[in-house]
Amino acid sequence: MVADFLRRFWVCLALSVPIVALPMMFQALAGYHLSFSYSTPLLLGLASVIYVYGGWPFLSGTVGNCAAGSRA
């Protein structure tokens, strides 16, 4: 279980690098300019993958608890 969380952490960390590097505000602070078409949908897709993949143990546990009718 710990190995699964560690693997999810490293994958999500690697996927978060472009999410941090592509926004215009970070580019202005870091002093570089990188622009290409479809960068916004790319960021949305990467963030969605990180949310679902990284949070899957918590999301599935929430669904299981709701289905069982338990309260946290």
mmCIF file of the N, C-alpha and C atoms, coordinates in Angstrom:
data_MODEL
# 
_entry.id   MODEL 
# 
loop_
_atom_site.group_PDB 
_atom_site.id 
_atom_site.type_symbol 
_atom_site.label_atom_id 
_atom_site.label_alt_id 
_atom_site.label_comp_id 
_atom_site.label_asym_id 
_atom_site.label_entity_id 
_atom_site.label_seq_id 
_atom_site.pdbx_PDB_ins_code 
_atom_site.Cartn_x 
_atom_site.Cartn_y 
_atom_site.Cartn_z 
_atom_site.occupancy 
_atom_site.B_iso_or_equiv 
_atom_site.pdbx_formal_charge 
_atom_site.auth_seq_id 
_atom_site.auth_comp_id 
_atom_site.auth_asym_id 
_atom_site.auth_atom_id 
_atom_site.pdbx_PDB_model_num 
ATOM 1   N N  . MET A 1 1  ? 0.821   -1.190 0.000   1.00 0.00 ? 1  MET A N  1 
ATOM 2   C CA . MET A 1 1  ? 0.000   0.000  0.000   1.00 0.00 ? 1  MET A CA 1 
ATOM 3   C C  . MET A 1 1  ? 0.868   1.258  0.000   1.00 0.00 ? 1  MET A C  1 
ATOM 4   N N  . VAL A 1 2  ? 1.932   1.250  0.788   1.00 0.00 ? 2  VAL A N  1 
ATOM 5   C CA . VAL A 1 2  ? 2.829   2.397  0.822   1.00 0.00 ? 2  VAL A CA 1 
ATOM 6   C C  . VAL A 1 2  ? 3.526   2.550  -0.529  1.00 0.00 ? 2  VAL A C  1 
ATOM 7   N N  . ALA A 1 3  ? 3.890   1.436  -1.135  1.00 0.00 ? 3  ALA A N  1 
ATOM 8   C CA . ALA A 1 3  ? 4.543   1.487  -2.448  1.00 0.00 ? 3  ALA A CA 1 
ATOM 9   C C  . ALA A 1 3  ? 3.601   2.070  -3.504  1.00 0.00 ? 3  ALA A C  1 
ATOM 10  N N  . ASP A 1 4  ? 2.315   1.758  -3.402  1.00 0.00 ? 4  ASP A N  1 
ATOM 11  C CA . ASP A 1 4  ? 1.336   2.301  -4.348  1.00 0.00 ? 4  ASP A CA 1 
ATOM 12  C C  . ASP A 1 4  ? 1.225   3.816  -4.196  1.00 0.00 ? 4  ASP A C  1 
ATOM 13  N N  . PHE A 1 5  ? 1.152   4.298  -2.956  1.00 0.00 ? 5  PHE A N  1 
ATOM 14  C CA . PHE A 1 5  ? 1.086   5.743  -2.730  1.00 0.00 ? 5  PHE A CA 1 
ATOM 15  C C  . PHE A 1 5  ? 2.367   6.436  -3.187  1.00 0.00 ? 5  PHE A C  1 
ATOM 16  N N  . LEU A 1 6  ? 3.494   5.815  -2.967  1.00 0.00 ? 6  LEU A N  1 
ATOM 17  C CA . LEU A 1 6  ? 4.762   6.399  -3.391  1.00 0.00 ? 6  LEU A CA 1 
ATOM 18  C C  . LEU A 1 6  ? 4.851   6.482  -4.915  1.00 0.00 ? 6  LEU A C  1 
ATOM 19  N N  . ARG A 1 7  ? 4.408   5.430  -5.601  1.00 0.00 ? 7  ARG A N  1 
ATOM 20  C CA . ARG A 1 7  ? 4.393   5.444  -7.068  1.00 0.00 ? 7  ARG A CA 1 
ATOM 21  C C  . ARG A 1 7  ? 3.451   6.536  -7.581  1.00 0.00 ? 7  ARG A C  1 
ATOM 22  N N  . ARG A 1 8  ? 2.275   6.636  -6.976  1.00 0.00 ? 8  ARG A N  1 
ATOM 23  C CA . ARG A 1 8  ? 1.320   7.680  -7.380  1.00 0.00 ? 8  ARG A CA 1 
ATOM 24  C C  . ARG A 1 8  ? 1.898   9.077  -7.146  1.00 0.00 ? 8  ARG A C  1 
ATOM 25  N N  . PHE A 1 9  ? 2.609   9.244  -6.047  1.00 0.00 ? 9  PHE A N  1 
ATOM 26  C CA . PHE A 1 9  ? 3.227   10.529 -5.752  1.00 0.00 ? 9  PHE A CA 1 
ATOM 27  C C  . PHE A 1 9  ? 4.234   10.917 -6.824  1.00 0.00 ? 9  PHE A C  1 
ATOM 28  N N  . TRP A 1 10 ? 5.130   9.999  -7.189  1.00 0.00 ? 10 TRP A N  1 
ATOM 29  C CA . TRP A 1 10 ? 6.169   10.321 -8.172  1.00 0.00 ? 10 TRP A CA 1 
ATOM 30  C C  . TRP A 1 10 ? 5.581   10.575 -9.555  1.00 0.00 ? 10 TRP A C  1 
ATOM 31  N N  . VAL A 1 11 ? 4.564   9.801  -9.939  1.00 0.00 ? 11 VAL A N  1 
ATOM 32  C CA . VAL A 1 11 ? 3.927   10.025 -11.239 1.00 0.00 ? 11 VAL A CA 1 
ATOM 33  C C  . VAL A 1 11 ? 3.244   11.391 -11.265 1.00 0.00 ? 11 VAL A C  1 
ATOM 34  N N  . CYS A 1 12 ? 2.514   11.715 -10.200 1.00 0.00 ? 12 CYS A N  1 
ATOM 35  C CA . CYS A 1 12 ? 1.831   13.006 -10.140 1.00 0.00 ? 12 CYS A CA 1 
ATOM 36  C C  . CYS A 1 12 ? 2.820   14.167 -10.065 1.00 0.00 ? 12 CYS A C  1 
ATOM 37  N N  . LEU A 1 13 ? 3.927   13.956 -9.382  1.00 0.00 ? 13 LEU A N  1 
ATOM 38  C CA . LEU A 1 13 ? 4.956   14.995 -9.333  1.00 0.00 ? 13 LEU A CA 1 
ATOM 39  C C  . LEU A 1 13 ? 5.540   15.258 -10.718 1.00 0.00 ? 13 LEU A C  1 
ATOM 40  N N  . ALA A 1 14 ? 5.806   14.200 -11.461 1.00 0.00 ? 14 ALA A N  1 
ATOM 41  C CA . ALA A 1 14 ? 6.341   14.369 -12.817 1.00 0.00 ? 14 ALA A CA 1 
ATOM 42  C C  . ALA A 1 14 ? 5.327   15.042 -13.740 1.00 0.00 ? 14 ALA A C  1 
ATOM 43  N N  . LEU A 1 15 ? 4.057   14.711 -13.584 1.00 0.00 ? 15 LEU A N  1 
ATOM 44  C CA . LEU A 1 15 ? 3.033   15.320 -14.426 1.00 0.00 ? 15 LEU A CA 1 
ATOM 45  C C  . LEU A 1 15 ? 2.744   16.767 -14.032 1.00 0.00 ? 15 LEU A C  1 
ATOM 46  N N  . SER A 1 16 ? 3.095   17.154 -12.822 1.00 0.00 ? 16 SER A N  1 
ATOM 47  C CA . SER A 1 16 ? 2.815   18.517 -12.379 1.00 0.00 ? 16 SER A CA 1 
ATOM 48  C C  . SER A 1 16 ? 3.857   19.529 -12.851 1.00 0.00 ? 16 SER A C  1 
ATOM 49  N N  . VAL A 1 17 ? 4.988   19.076 -13.326 1.00 0.00 ? 17 VAL A N  1 
ATOM 50  C CA . VAL A 1 17 ? 6.022   20.006 -13.800 1.00 0.00 ? 17 VAL A CA 1 
ATOM 51  C C  . VAL A 1 17 ? 5.514   20.884 -14.945 1.00 0.00 ? 17 VAL A C  1 
ATOM 52  N N  . PRO A 1 18 ? 4.879   20.322 -15.996 1.00 0.00 ? 18 PRO A N  1 
ATOM 53  C CA . PRO A 1 18 ? 4.357   21.215 -17.034 1.00 0.00 ? 18 PRO A CA 1 
ATOM 54  C C  . PRO A 1 18 ? 3.214   22.092 -16.552 1.00 0.00 ? 18 PRO A C  1 
ATOM 55  N N  . ILE A 1 19 ? 2.471   21.632 -15.561 1.00 0.00 ? 19 ILE A N  1 
ATOM 56  C CA . ILE A 1 19 ? 1.373   22.443 -15.042 1.00 0.00 ? 19 ILE A CA 1 
ATOM 57  C C  . ILE A 1 19 ? 1.917   23.687 -14.346 1.00 0.00 ? 19 ILE A C  1 
ATOM 58  N N  . VAL A 1 20 ? 3.052   23.560 -13.723 1.00 0.00 ? 20 VAL A N  1 
ATOM 59  C CA . VAL A 1 20 ? 3.670   24.713 -13.068 1.00 0.00 ? 20 VAL A CA 1 
ATOM 60  C C  . VAL A 1 20 ? 4.405   25.585 -14.086 1.00 0.00 ? 20 VAL A C  1 
ATOM 61  N N  . ALA A 1 21 ? 5.015   24.981 -15.094 1.00 0.00 ? 21 ALA A N  1 
ATOM 62  C CA . ALA A 1 21 ? 5.876   25.720 -16.015 1.00 0.00 ? 21 ALA A CA 1 
ATOM 63  C C  . ALA A 1 21 ? 5.120   26.460 -17.118 1.00 0.00 ? 21 ALA A C  1 
ATOM 64  N N  . LEU A 1 22 ? 3.917   26.028 -17.458 1.00 0.00 ? 22 LEU A N  1 
ATOM 65  C CA . LEU A 1 22 ? 3.233   26.621 -18.611 1.00 0.00 ? 22 LEU A CA 1 
ATOM 66  C C  . LEU A 1 22 ? 2.403   27.873 -18.342 1.00 0.00 ? 22 LEU A C  1 
ATOM 67  N N  . PRO A 1 23 ? 1.864   28.107 -17.170 1.00 0.00 ? 23 PRO A N  1 
ATOM 68  C CA . PRO A 1 23 ? 1.053   29.322 -16.988 1.00 0.00 ? 23 PRO A CA 1 
ATOM 69  C C  . PRO A 1 23 ? 1.859   30.602 -17.192 1.00 0.00 ? 23 PRO A C  1 
ATOM 70  N N  . MET A 1 24 ? 1.188   31.619 -17.714 1.00 0.00 ? 24 MET A N  1 
ATOM 71  C CA . MET A 1 24 ? 1.853   32.876 -18.060 1.00 0.00 ? 24 MET A CA 1 
ATOM 72  C C  . MET A 1 24 ? 2.424   33.583 -16.832 1.00 0.00 ? 24 MET A C  1 
ATOM 73  N N  . MET A 1 25 ? 1.765   33.472 -15.695 1.00 0.00 ? 25 MET A N  1 
ATOM 74  C CA . MET A 1 25 ? 2.250   34.151 -14.503 1.00 0.00 ? 25 MET A CA 1 
ATOM 75  C C  . MET A 1 25 ? 3.602   33.585 -14.061 1.00 0.00 ? 25 MET A C  1 
ATOM 76  N N  . PHE A 1 26 ? 3.754   32.288 -14.097 1.00 0.00 ? 26 PHE A N  1 
ATOM 77  C CA . PHE A 1 26 ? 5.040   31.684 -13.733 1.00 0.00 ? 26 PHE A CA 1 
ATOM 78  C C  . PHE A 1 26 ? 6.097   32.037 -14.770 1.00 0.00 ? 26 PHE A C  1 
ATOM 79  N N  . GLN A 1 27 ? 5.712   32.079 -16.031 1.00 0.00 ? 27 GLN A N  1 
ATOM 80  C CA . GLN A 1 27 ? 6.671   32.443 -17.074 1.00 0.00 ? 27 GLN A CA 1 
ATOM 81  C C  . GLN A 1 27 ? 7.169   33.866 -16.871 1.00 0.00 ? 27 GLN A C  1 
ATOM 82  N N  . ALA A 1 28 ? 6.266   34.768 -16.473 1.00 0.00 ? 28 ALA A N  1 
ATOM 83  C CA . ALA A 1 28 ? 6.678   36.152 -16.230 1.00 0.00 ? 28 ALA A CA 1 
ATOM 84  C C  . ALA A 1 28 ? 7.624   36.240 -15.031 1.00 0.00 ? 28 ALA A C  1 
ATOM 85  N N  . LEU A 1 29 ? 7.351   35.456 -13.999 1.00 0.00 ? 29 LEU A N  1 
ATOM 86  C CA . LEU A 1 29 ? 8.225   35.474 -12.821 1.00 0.00 ? 29 LEU A CA 1 
ATOM 87  C C  . LEU A 1 29 ? 9.583   34.849 -13.114 1.00 0.00 ? 29 LEU A C  1 
ATOM 88  N N  . ALA A 1 30 ? 9.601   33.787 -13.906 1.00 0.00 ? 30 ALA A N  1 
ATOM 89  C CA . ALA A 1 30 ? 10.848  33.092 -14.203 1.00 0.00 ? 30 ALA A CA 1 
ATOM 90  C C  . ALA A 1 30 ? 11.630  33.755 -15.338 1.00 0.00 ? 30 ALA A C  1 
ATOM 91  N N  . GLY A 1 31 ? 10.974  34.606 -16.114 1.00 0.00 ? 31 GLY A N  1 
ATOM 92  C CA . GLY A 1 31 ? 11.677  35.350 -17.152 1.00 0.00 ? 31 GLY A CA 1 
ATOM 93  C C  . GLY A 1 31 ? 11.833  34.614 -18.469 1.00 0.00 ? 31 GLY A C  1 
ATOM 94  N N  . TYR A 1 32 ? 10.895  33.785 -18.825 1.00 0.00 ? 32 TYR A N  1 
ATOM 95  C CA . TYR A 1 32 ? 10.936  33.127 -20.128 1.00 0.00 ? 32 TYR A CA 1 
ATOM 96  C C  . TYR A 1 32 ? 9.548   33.168 -20.740 1.00 0.00 ? 32 TYR A C  1 
ATOM 97  N N  . HIS A 1 33 ? 9.469   32.851 -22.031 1.00 0.00 ? 33 HIS A N  1 
ATOM 98  C CA . HIS A 1 33 ? 8.184   32.861 -22.722 1.00 0.00 ? 33 HIS A CA 1 
ATOM 99  C C  . HIS A 1 33 ? 8.066   31.583 -23.547 1.00 0.00 ? 33 HIS A C  1 
ATOM 100 N N  . LEU A 1 34 ? 7.030   30.825 -23.269 1.00 0.00 ? 34 LEU A N  1 
ATOM 101 C CA . LEU A 1 34 ? 6.748   29.590 -23.988 1.00 0.00 ? 34 LEU A CA 1 
ATOM 102 C C  . LEU A 1 34 ? 5.268   29.586 -24.308 1.00 0.00 ? 34 LEU A C  1 
ATOM 103 N N  . SER A 1 35 ? 4.952   29.601 -25.595 1.00 0.00 ? 35 SER A N  1 
ATOM 104 C CA . SER A 1 35 ? 3.556   29.663 -25.990 1.00 0.00 ? 35 SER A CA 1 
ATOM 105 C C  . SER A 1 35 ? 3.324   28.734 -27.172 1.00 0.00 ? 35 SER A C  1 
ATOM 106 N N  . PHE A 1 36 ? 2.255   27.972 -27.107 1.00 0.00 ? 36 PHE A N  1 
ATOM 107 C CA . PHE A 1 36 ? 1.851   27.133 -28.222 1.00 0.00 ? 36 PHE A CA 1 
ATOM 108 C C  . PHE A 1 36 ? 0.349   26.934 -28.154 1.00 0.00 ? 36 PHE A C  1 
ATOM 109 N N  . SER A 1 37 ? -0.212  26.550 -29.278 1.00 0.00 ? 37 SER A N  1 
ATOM 110 C CA . SER A 1 37 ? -1.663  26.359 -29.307 1.00 0.00 ? 37 SER A CA 1 
ATOM 111 C C  . SER A 1 37 ? -2.041  25.139 -28.480 1.00 0.00 ? 37 SER A C  1 
ATOM 112 N N  . TYR A 1 38 ? -3.208  25.190 -27.931 1.00 0.00 ? 38 TYR A N  1 
ATOM 113 C CA . TYR A 1 38 ? -3.784  24.112 -27.109 1.00 0.00 ? 38 TYR A CA 1 
ATOM 114 C C  . TYR A 1 38 ? -3.030  23.880 -25.804 1.00 0.00 ? 38 TYR A C  1 
ATOM 115 N N  . SER A 1 39 ? -2.372  24.897 -25.285 1.00 0.00 ? 39 SER A N  1 
ATOM 116 C CA . SER A 1 39 ? -1.699  24.723 -23.995 1.00 0.00 ? 39 SER A CA 1 
ATOM 117 C C  . SER A 1 39 ? -2.719  24.656 -22.854 1.00 0.00 ? 39 SER A C  1 
ATOM 118 N N  . THR A 1 40 ? -3.809  25.409 -22.971 1.00 0.00 ? 40 THR A N  1 
ATOM 119 C CA . THR A 1 40 ? -4.833  25.381 -21.920 1.00 0.00 ? 40 THR A CA 1 
ATOM 120 C C  . THR A 1 40 ? -5.530  24.029 -21.841 1.00 0.00 ? 40 THR A C  1 
ATOM 121 N N  . PRO A 1 41 ? -5.971  23.432 -22.959 1.00 0.00 ? 41 PRO A N  1 
ATOM 122 C CA . PRO A 1 41 ? -6.549  22.087 -22.851 1.00 0.00 ? 41 PRO A CA 1 
ATOM 123 C C  . PRO A 1 41 ? -5.545  21.041 -22.359 1.00 0.00 ? 41 PRO A C  1 
ATOM 124 N N  . LEU A 1 42 ? -4.279  21.223 -22.705 1.00 0.00 ? 42 LEU A N  1 
ATOM 125 C CA . LEU A 1 42 ? -3.247  20.314 -22.210 1.00 0.00 ? 42 LEU A CA 1 
ATOM 126 C C  . LEU A 1 42 ? -3.140  20.396 -20.690 1.00 0.00 ? 42 LEU A C  1 
ATOM 127 N N  . LEU A 1 43 ? -3.143  21.615 -20.162 1.00 0.00 ? 43 LEU A N  1 
ATOM 128 C CA . LEU A 1 43 ? -3.078  21.790 -18.713 1.00 0.00 ? 43 LEU A CA 1 
ATOM 129 C C  . LEU A 1 43 ? -4.308  21.203 -18.033 1.00 0.00 ? 43 LEU A C  1 
ATOM 130 N N  . LEU A 1 44 ? -5.468  21.398 -18.628 1.00 0.00 ? 44 LEU A N  1 
ATOM 131 C CA . LEU A 1 44 ? -6.697  20.828 -18.072 1.00 0.00 ? 44 LEU A CA 1 
ATOM 132 C C  . LEU A 1 44 ? -6.637  19.309 -18.066 1.00 0.00 ? 44 LEU A C  1 
ATOM 133 N N  . GLY A 1 45 ? -6.150  18.727 -19.139 1.00 0.00 ? 45 GLY A N  1 
ATOM 134 C CA . GLY A 1 45 ? -6.039  17.275 -19.214 1.00 0.00 ? 45 GLY A CA 1 
ATOM 135 C C  . GLY A 1 45 ? -5.048  16.713 -18.202 1.00 0.00 ? 45 GLY A C  1 
ATOM 136 N N  . LEU A 1 46 ? -3.891  17.350 -18.087 1.00 0.00 ? 46 LEU A N  1 
ATOM 137 C CA . LEU A 1 46 ? -2.893  16.889 -17.116 1.00 0.00 ? 46 LEU A CA 1 
ATOM 138 C C  . LEU A 1 46 ? -3.399  17.026 -15.682 1.00 0.00 ? 46 LEU A C  1 
ATOM 139 N N  . ALA A 1 47 ? -4.054  18.138 -15.394 1.00 0.00 ? 47 ALA A N  1 
ATOM 140 C CA . ALA A 1 47 ? -4.586  18.322 -14.044 1.00 0.00 ? 47 ALA A CA 1 
ATOM 141 C C  . ALA A 1 47 ? -5.677  17.301 -13.734 1.00 0.00 ? 47 ALA A C  1 
ATOM 142 N N  . SER A 1 48 ? -6.486  16.965 -14.720 1.00 0.00 ? 48 SER A N  1 
ATOM 143 C CA . SER A 1 48 ? -7.527  15.956 -14.511 1.00 0.00 ? 48 SER A CA 1 
ATOM 144 C C  . SER A 1 48 ? -6.917  14.582 -14.261 1.00 0.00 ? 48 SER A C  1 
ATOM 145 N N  . VAL A 1 49 ? -5.873  14.253 -15.004 1.00 0.00 ? 49 VAL A N  1 
ATOM 146 C CA . VAL A 1 49 ? -5.191  12.967 -14.805 1.00 0.00 ? 49 VAL A CA 1 
ATOM 147 C C  . VAL A 1 49 ? -4.581  12.911 -13.404 1.00 0.00 ? 49 VAL A C  1 
ATOM 148 N N  . ILE A 1 50 ? -3.961  13.991 -12.975 1.00 0.00 ? 50 ILE A N  1 
ATOM 149 C CA . ILE A 1 50 ? -3.367  14.031 -11.633 1.00 0.00 ? 50 ILE A CA 1 
ATOM 150 C C  . ILE A 1 50 ? -4.443  13.890 -10.569 1.00 0.00 ? 50 ILE A C  1 
ATOM 151 N N  . TYR A 1 51 ? -5.563  14.577 -10.748 1.00 0.00 ? 51 TYR A N  1 
ATOM 152 C CA . TYR A 1 51 ? -6.643  14.514 -9.764  1.00 0.00 ? 51 TYR A CA 1 
ATOM 153 C C  . TYR A 1 51 ? -7.203  13.104 -9.647  1.00 0.00 ? 51 TYR A C  1 
ATOM 154 N N  . VAL A 1 52 ? -7.475  12.476 -10.780 1.00 0.00 ? 52 VAL A N  1 
ATOM 155 C CA . VAL A 1 52 ? -8.091  11.145 -10.750 1.00 0.00 ? 52 VAL A CA 1 
ATOM 156 C C  . VAL A 1 52 ? -7.075  10.081 -10.347 1.00 0.00 ? 52 VAL A C  1 
ATOM 157 N N  . TYR A 1 53 ? -5.905  10.088 -10.952 1.00 0.00 ? 53 TYR A N  1 
ATOM 158 C CA . TYR A 1 53 ? -4.910  9.057  -10.654 1.00 0.00 ? 53 TYR A CA 1 
ATOM 159 C C  . TYR A 1 53 ? -4.368  9.194  -9.228  1.00 0.00 ? 53 TYR A C  1 
ATOM 160 N N  . GLY A 1 54 ? -4.010  10.396 -8.855  1.00 0.00 ? 54 GLY A N  1 
ATOM 161 C CA . GLY A 1 54 ? -3.454  10.605 -7.523  1.00 0.00 ? 54 GLY A CA 1 
ATOM 162 C C  . GLY A 1 54 ? -4.472  10.444 -6.417  1.00 0.00 ? 54 GLY A C  1 
ATOM 163 N N  . GLY A 1 55 ? -5.709  10.797 -6.693  1.00 0.00 ? 55 GLY A N  1 
ATOM 164 C CA . GLY A 1 55 ? -6.739  10.719 -5.674  1.00 0.00 ? 55 GLY A CA 1 
ATOM 165 C C  . GLY A 1 55 ? -7.590  9.471  -5.725  1.00 0.00 ? 55 GLY A C  1 
ATOM 166 N N  . TRP A 1 56 ? -7.257  8.524  -6.600  1.00 0.00 ? 56 TRP A N  1 
ATOM 167 C CA . TRP A 1 56 ? -8.097  7.336  -6.767  1.00 0.00 ? 56 TRP A CA 1 
ATOM 168 C C  . TRP A 1 56 ? -8.340  6.566  -5.471  1.00 0.00 ? 56 TRP A C  1 
ATOM 169 N N  . PRO A 1 57 ? -7.338  6.331  -4.627  1.00 0.00 ? 57 PRO A N  1 
ATOM 170 C CA . PRO A 1 57 ? -7.635  5.611  -3.376  1.00 0.00 ? 57 PRO A CA 1 
ATOM 171 C C  . PRO A 1 57 ? -8.656  6.346  -2.503  1.00 0.00 ? 57 PRO A C  1 
ATOM 172 N N  . PHE A 1 58 ? -8.588  7.664  -2.486  1.00 0.00 ? 58 PHE A N  1 
ATOM 173 C CA . PHE A 1 58 ? -9.507  8.452  -1.676  1.00 0.00 ? 58 PHE A CA 1 
ATOM 174 C C  . PHE A 1 58 ? -10.883 8.528  -2.330  1.00 0.00 ? 58 PHE A C  1 
ATOM 175 N N  . LEU A 1 59 ? -10.913 8.676  -3.641  1.00 0.00 ? 59 LEU A N  1 
ATOM 176 C CA . LEU A 1 59 ? -12.195 8.733  -4.346  1.00 0.00 ? 59 LEU A CA 1 
ATOM 177 C C  . LEU A 1 59 ? -12.944 7.413  -4.252  1.00 0.00 ? 59 LEU A C  1 
ATOM 178 N N  . SER A 1 60 ? -12.246 6.311  -4.424  1.00 0.00 ? 60 SER A N  1 
ATOM 179 C CA . SER A 1 60 ? -12.907 5.009  -4.337  1.00 0.00 ? 60 SER A CA 1 
ATOM 180 C C  . SER A 1 60 ? -13.351 4.719  -2.900  1.00 0.00 ? 60 SER A C  1 
ATOM 181 N N  . GLY A 1 61 ? -12.587 5.150  -1.921  1.00 0.00 ? 61 GLY A N  1 
ATOM 182 C CA . GLY A 1 61 ? -12.995 4.987  -0.530  1.00 0.00 ? 61 GLY A CA 1 
ATOM 183 C C  . GLY A 1 61 ? -14.224 5.814  -0.205  1.00 0.00 ? 61 GLY A C  1 
ATOM 184 N N  . THR A 1 62 ? -14.309 7.003  -0.766  1.00 0.00 ? 62 THR A N  1 
ATOM 185 C CA . THR A 1 62 ? -15.476 7.847  -0.556  1.00 0.00 ? 62 THR A CA 1 
ATOM 186 C C  . THR A 1 62 ? -16.715 7.216  -1.163  1.00 0.00 ? 62 THR A C  1 
ATOM 187 N N  . VAL A 1 63 ? -16.585 6.707  -2.367  1.00 0.00 ? 63 VAL A N  1 
ATOM 188 C CA . VAL A 1 63 ? -17.718 6.054  -3.024  1.00 0.00 ? 63 VAL A CA 1 
ATOM 189 C C  . VAL A 1 63 ? -18.150 4.813  -2.228  1.00 0.00 ? 63 VAL A C  1 
ATOM 190 N N  . GLY A 1 64 ? -17.189 4.039  -1.752  1.00 0.00 ? 64 GLY A N  1 
ATOM 191 C CA . GLY A 1 64 ? -17.511 2.870  -0.960  1.00 0.00 ? 64 GLY A CA 1 
ATOM 192 C C  . GLY A 1 64 ? -18.222 3.219  0.338   1.00 0.00 ? 64 GLY A C  1 
ATOM 193 N N  . ASN A 1 65 ? -17.768 4.267  1.003   1.00 0.00 ? 65 ASN A N  1 
ATOM 194 C CA . ASN A 1 65 ? -18.413 4.707  2.243   1.00 0.00 ? 65 ASN A CA 1 
ATOM 195 C C  . ASN A 1 65 ? -19.806 5.245  2.003   1.00 0.00 ? 65 ASN A C  1 
ATOM 196 N N  . CYS A 1 66 ? -19.976 5.989  0.937   1.00 0.00 ? 66 CYS A N  1 
ATOM 197 C CA . CYS A 1 66 ? -21.305 6.508  0.611   1.00 0.00 ? 66 CYS A CA 1 
ATOM 198 C C  . CYS A 1 66 ? -22.268 5.396  0.256   1.00 0.00 ? 66 CYS A C  1 
ATOM 199 N N  . ALA A 1 67 ? -21.774 4.393  -0.453  1.00 0.00 ? 67 ALA A N  1 
ATOM 200 C CA . ALA A 1 67 ? -22.632 3.266  -0.818  1.00 0.00 ? 67 ALA A CA 1 
ATOM 201 C C  . ALA A 1 67 ? -23.011 2.454  0.409   1.00 0.00 ? 67 ALA A C  1 
ATOM 202 N N  . ALA A 1 68 ? -22.121 2.366  1.382   1.00 0.00 ? 68 ALA A N  1 
ATOM 203 C CA . ALA A 1 68 ? -22.404 1.601  2.591   1.00 0.00 ? 68 ALA A CA 1 
ATOM 204 C C  . ALA A 1 68 ? -23.280 2.403  3.567   1.00 0.00 ? 68 ALA A C  1 
ATOM 205 N N  . GLY A 1 69 ? -23.381 3.696  3.326   1.00 0.00 ? 69 GLY A N  1 
ATOM 206 C CA . GLY A 1 69 ? -24.207 4.530  4.186   1.00 0.00 ? 69 GLY A CA 1 
ATOM 207 C C  . GLY A 1 69 ? -23.520 4.970  5.463   1.00 0.00 ? 69 GLY A C  1 
ATOM 208 N N  . SER A 1 70 ? -22.226 4.855  5.529   1.00 0.00 ? 70 SER A N  1 
ATOM 209 C CA . SER A 1 70 ? -21.509 5.279  6.732   1.00 0.00 ? 70 SER A CA 1 
ATOM 210 C C  . SER A 1 70 ? -21.189 6.763  6.656   1.00 0.00 ? 70 SER A C  1 
ATOM 211 N N  . ARG A 1 71 ? -20.999 7.349  7.814   1.00 0.00 ? 71 ARG A N  1 
ATOM 212 C CA . ARG A 1 71 ? -20.646 8.766  7.893   1.00 0.00 ? 71 ARG A CA 1 
ATOM 213 C C  . ARG A 1 71 ? -19.248 8.906  8.454   1.00 0.00 ? 71 ARG A C  1 
ATOM 214 N N  . ALA A 1 72 ? -18.531 9.881  7.937   1.00 0.00 ? 72 ALA A N  1 
ATOM 215 C CA . ALA A 1 72 ? -17.157 10.082 8.414   1.00 0.00 ? 72 ALA A CA 1 
ATOM 216 C C  . ALA A 1 72 ? -17.126 11.155 9.459   1.00 0.00 ? 72 ALA A C  1 
# 
